Amino acid sequence: MRKWTRSPDLPYLLALAALFAASRVVFRLVGVRFSTDQLRIAIQYLDPELLRHHLAQSVWYLHTQPPLYNLYLGSVLKLFPAHEGLGFHAVHLVLGLAFVLALYLLLVGFSLPRPAGAAIALLVSVSPAAILYENRLFYDYPVLVLLTLAALAAQRLARRPTVGWALALSSLLAVVVLVRSLYQLPFVVLALLPLLRAVPARVLAVGAALPLAVLVALAAKNTVLFGTPSTSSWLGENLARVGIYTAPLDRRRAYVAAGELDPVELIPPFAKLHAYNGAIRFAKPRGVPAVDRFLTSSGKVNLNQWTYLAISRRRLHDDVHFIPSHPGWYARGVKLAAERFFWPPTYPPGITGRNKFEIARWEALWEAGFYGSTPRANRVGFLALAAYLAAVGFGLVVLVRRRGPEAAAIGFVWVVLAWTLAVGVLTDLGENYRSRLLVDPLVVVLVAVAAHRLFVVVRASVPRRNAEVLA
């Protein structure tokens, strides 16, 4: 009979769990509260009344967003009527605990000393971004946790190539695609490719078959129902903000007069439908409130109204033709998007609400010391930019030059980082710092691994140098 031995990680995991709980009590005492305001005002969410009373139908006809997060919102609203805030908060606390433990295991899995891994994981878990987004009912924080868990699953799969671990990893990636439109079906395939260096193709294919089948089925359903395989109909709107709306209004009027742009380009993306009166024919009612109503019960614009599909298609047609013929405007938009990508994720007050002011001093310290950002002079964090350059460079070198399980796992992290950076900057101009938030922990991991390897090499070379001097 095999004797059970306690894992050396167990004391650190227990300590991290206790410290995580204590930190949340401290932040509660200083005034941080969980906010469900986004349920009422976020344009990404269906009408709460529809989520409560027409959940299945409304999610089936949801074309602006992937379906899973709105399905989650509606499920909690149904399960905890009048107490949904407690339900949402409890889920986010569980996610926060999972995050700090997974980040620790990921770091030590890359051979970092356990005390160092625990310290880094704890520090990241109490960062202003973690605290503010953990207490905000939005999908950014769940996706951040899911990507960290996926990196850990990739690391375990590379070390122990089993169908179970392949299924776990593929399922996590599929959930990410089903929650955040930044990630699409090709992302899952690309992220799995580096693991072929350590995992037999058959094991990976069998494990990924079911999650990929779910994503393909969703793409087929969206193609039939909405005319696009994407999980979101907003590509035309988002891309227009990068490539068309960097041009001033007078130039856009000239382009419209010359026939280069559709008249809808004189109207800002995501505007209320009445702004398009005369520029587009409104869709006929289909008997489905989620796509028929112009406004939600709280008065916000219903961007899931069927007419927006036609608007986005027109914009996407313009994007495809206008950007190649006017690359200067697109280059300007990409530059602005890249700058915003490196803004502090907690910078805009509207993103994080009242909680931002409760931890203002901690946030200011973090922005200066860890991001290298001074919002009054320069919002772009130069330390964050340096960390991303180091992480991308280190990950690429490992991906190209190394083999084995660790290199495969680092290659997976690099693909996730590269996708987020490229798609987050090249296809939208707006809240790009929210895209960066999702992979900040993975950047910390790559930088920590690179720094530790450099330290080991330098330390190993010191005795040799001393021996050479003595000789």
N, C-alpha and C positions, 0 to 999 in steps of 0.2 A: 504494500500500500504506500502510495507516494505521500510523503510528509508535506503538509502545508507550511509555507514560509511567508512571513509578512513582507509585503513589498516595501522597499526603501522609500518609495514615493508617498506611502500612506500618511506618515506624520506631516509631511508638507501639505498634502491635500486637505487634511483635517485642519491644519493651522490656517490655510488659505480660506477654507469655508468659514471658520470662526471670525477671521479678520474681515472677510467680506460682509458678514452679518453685522459686525460691529461698525463698519464704515457706513452701512446704510442707516443704522440707528443715528450715527453722528450727523449725517446729512439731513436726516429727518428733523433732528433737533435744531439745525441751523435754518430750517424753513423750506427745504426742498419737498415738493409735493408732486405726486403723479397727476398728469393732466390728460383729460380726455377731450379737450377742446377740438382737436383735429377731427374727431368723429363728425363734428358739425360743420367745420369750415374747409377741410382738405378737399381739393378738387379731384383727388385720386379716389375718393370713396363714394360709393353709392349712397343715396338718401337713406339715413338710418331707419326711417319708417318702412322703406322697401326691404331693407335688411331684416327687419323684425317680422314683416308680414308676407313678403314675396321673395324670400331668399333664393330659392332654387331658380326661379324664373329670371330674376334680376341678374344673378351671377352668370347664367347661361347666355344672356344677351349683353354681357359686359364686354365692350370692345376697347375701352381706353386703357385698361390695366390687365395684368395677369389675374386669374380668378381667385387664387388661394387666399390672399390676405382679406379680401372682402368676404369670402366665405367664412374665414375665421372670425371676423368682426360680427357677422350676422349670427354665428353659432353662439358666441359669448353673450350677445344681446338676448338671444332666446333662452339660454341656460340660466342667466343671472339677471332677470328683469328687475330693474330699480337698483341693482347692486353690480352693474357691469364694470364700474370703475375698479372695484376690489378684484374682480376676476381678471381684468386686463393687467392690473398692477402685479398680481400674483404671478402671472405668466412672465412678465418682464423680470421679476426678481429671480425666478427659476432660470431664465435665460442668462441673467447676469452671473449667477453662480456657475452655470455650465461654462460660461465664457472664461472666467478666471481659472477654473480647473483645466479646461482644454488648452488654454494658452500656456499654462505651466507645463503640462505634459508634452506639448509640441516643442517647447524650448529644450527641455531635458532630453527629449527624443532626438534632438540634433546635437547631443553630447555637451550641452551647457551644464555647468555645475548646478546641483539642485538649489543651493541657497540663492545663486544668481537668478535662476529661472523663476523661483518663487518671488523674489523681490521685483523682477521686471513685470511678472503677471499681476502682482498686487498693485504696482504703481499704475499700470495701464488701466486696471479696473476701477481706480478712483480718479482717473483723469476727468477734467470738466466735460469732455465730449461723452465719455461713458455715462457719467451721472446725468447729464442733461438729456441725452437721447434715451437712456433707460427709463426716464420718467416722462416720456412723451409717447403718446399713442400713434406711432408711425412705424412703417415697415423697415426703416433704416437700421434700427438696432437689432431686430431679429435677423436681418440679412448679414450684418456684421458677425453675429454669433454663428450663424450657419456656415459662413465661409471659414471661420476659425475651426469649427468642428470638421468641416470638409478637409482642411489641411491636415488635421490630426488623423482623420480616416485615411487620407492618401499616404501619410507616413507609415501607418500601421499596415496598410495594404502592400506597400513596397517591401516591408520587412517580412510579412507573412501573406503571400499571395493566395488568398482563398476567395471563393465565390461570395462568401458572406461579407467580407470586407469590401469587395468590389460592389456588391449590392448596396451596402451602407453608404459608400462614397457617392455612387451614382444617384442614389435616392436624395442625399443631401443637395447635390448639384441640381437635381430636378426640382426640388422644393425652392431653391434660389430662383430658378427660372420662372417658377409658378408664382413667385412673390414680387420680383423686381424686374421691370421691363428692360433695364440696362443689360440684363443677361438673357440670351436667346439660345435656342437649340444648338447652334454651332459651337457655342461656348462650352457646353458639356463635352462634346467630342474633342475639341482642342485641348481642354484641361486634362482629359484622360490620356492623351497621346504620350506625354513624357513618361508615364508609368509603364509603358510597354518595354522600357529598358530593364525593368525588374519584375514585371508581372507577365505571365504567359498570355498571349492574345486571346486564347480560348477562355481563360478564367475571367478576363476583363469583359469580353463580349457577353458571356453568360450572365455575369453580375449586372451589367448595364442594360440588358435587353428590356426588362420590364419598365424601368424609369424612362428609357428612351422611347419605348412604345407609347407611354402615356403622353409624352411631349409631342410625338408625331401625331397622335390622335387629336390632341388639342389644336395643332397646326392645321390639320385637315378640317376640323370643325370650323375654325376661324376663317379658313379659305372659302368654305361653302357659304357661311353665314355673313361674313364681313368683307370678303374679297381680299384678305391678306392672311398669310400664314403666321404673322407676327403675333405676339401676345399683347401688343398695344397698337392702337391706330394713330399714335401721336408722332410717328417718325416724321411725317411731313411738316407738322407744326414745329417740332423741336429743331429739325435741320434748317428750317427757314430762319429760325432765330440766329443761327450761326452764319448762314451764307447769304441771306437776302436782307434781313432787318438790320444788318450793320450798315447798309446803305441808307442815307437820310431820305426823308419822305419825298423831297422834291426830285431826287434821282429815281426813286421807285415810281413816281408819277410819270416820269419821262419814259422809263422802261415799259410801263403799262401802255402808254400812248403809242409806243413803237411796236407793241405786240409781243414784247419779250416776256412779260409777266401777266398773269391773270389779275383781274381787278381785286380779287380777294387779298392780294398782297398789300393793298392800301389799308387793310384792317389788321390790327395787331393779333398775333396768335392767341388762342384761348379767350377771345372776346365773346361777349354774350351774343346770342343769335340775332337779336334785333339790329346789331351793328352791321350784319351782312344783308339786311333788307335791300333787295334790288341787285345784289351781287351774286346771289345764288338762290335757287328754288328750294324751299323748305320741304323736307320729307313728309309724306303723308303719315298720319297716325297708324300704328300697327297693333294697337290693343295691348301694348306692353308698356307699363308706366316707366320702366327704366330707360327706354329709348324714345318715348313720346314726350315726356315733360321737358319744358325749357328750363325750369328752375326746380330745385329741391324744396322740401318742406321747410328748410331753414333759410331759403332765399338765395342760396349760392347757385351759380351757373351749373347746369347739368351738361357737362362735356360729353356725357355718354349718349346724348340725343343723337338720333340717327343721322341728322343733317351733317354733323361734324365728320362723319366718314367721307362724305363727298368733298368737304372743305379740305380735309387732310390729304385726300388723293390729288386735288388740284395743286396744293402746295408742294407735295412730293414731286409731281410732274415738273413744276417750276424749279424745284431744287436740282433735279437731275440735269436739267438743261441750262439753268442759269449759272450754277457754280463753276462748271468747266469753262464757260465763256467769260466769266468775271471772277477769276481766282483771287483777285486782290481783296474783294469784300470777304470772301471765305477765309483767306489768310488772316485778315484782321479779326474775324470772329473767333477763329481758333486761338489766336494769341490771347484774346480777352478770356476765353474759356479756360485756357491753361493757367492764366493768372488767378482766376477764381478757384480753380482746382486746388491751389495752394493757399487759399485763404484759410484761416482757422475755421474748422467746422462749426464752432459755436459763435462765430462773429455776429451774424444778423440777429437782433433781438426777437424778431418775429418767429424765428425758427425754434427757439428754446423757451420763449415766454418768460414768466415771472421768475422761474428758477434761476435764470441767468444772473439776475441781480442778487440773489441770495448767496451765490458763491463767486461774486465778482472778483474778489481779491485772489482767490485760488485760480480763477480763470486767467487773470492778468499775469500771474506768476508763471503759469503753464505756457501761455502764449509767448512770453518773452524767453523763458528758459528752455522750452522743448520745441516750440515751433520756430522761434526766432522771428516772431511777427510783432510789429509795432503798429497797430491799426491806424493811429493818427498820422504816421509817416509812411508806412509801407505795410499793407495788409498781407502781402506775400511772405510766408514764413521761409526764410533762407535756410534755416536748419532742417525744416521739413523737406525742402527741395533737395538739399544735399543728401538727406537720408534716402529719398526716393532714387536719386541718381546712383547712390552706392548700392541700394538693394537691386535695382534693375541691372546694373553692371555685374554685380556678384552673381546674381541668379543666372544671367545669360552665360557667363563664363562656365559655371558649373553645368548648365544645361548642354553646352556645346562640347566641353572637354572632359567631363567626368562620366563615370558609369557607376552602377550599383544602386542599392535601395535609397541611400541618402540623397544621391544626385537626382534620382527619379522624383522623390518627394519635393526637393527644392525646385525642380523643373515644374512641377505642378503649381507650386506657389507662384513661380515666376509668370506662368501663363495667366493665372487669375489676376495678378497685378497688372500685367501688360494689357489684358483685355479691358480691365476697369479704367486704366489710364487712357487708352486709345479711344474706346467708345465713349467714355465720359467726357472727353474733350472734343472729339471730332464730330459728334452728332447733336450737341446741345450747348446752349449758352444761357446760363441762368444760375441755378444752385449747384454748380459743379463741385463745390466743397463737400456736398453730401455724398457724391460718388467717392471722393477720396476717403471719407470717414469709413467706408466699408472695408478698406484694405489697409488702413493705418496699422492695425495690429500685425498683419503679415509683413509689413515693411519693418516694423520693430524686430520681428523674428529674424528676418534675413540680415539686418544690420548687426544684431546681436551675435548671430552665428558667424558672420564674417569677422567681426571684431574678436571673438573668442579664438577663431582659427589663427588670426594674425598674432594674437597674444601667445598662443601655444608655439608658433613658429619662432617668434622672437625669443621667448624664454628658452627654447631648446637650443638656440644658437649661441646664447650667452656663455654656457660652460665651455663650448668648443673654442670660442674666442679667447676666454681666459686661459684655456689649456695651451692655445697657440702662443699667447704672450709669455707664459711661464717656460715653454719649451725654447 
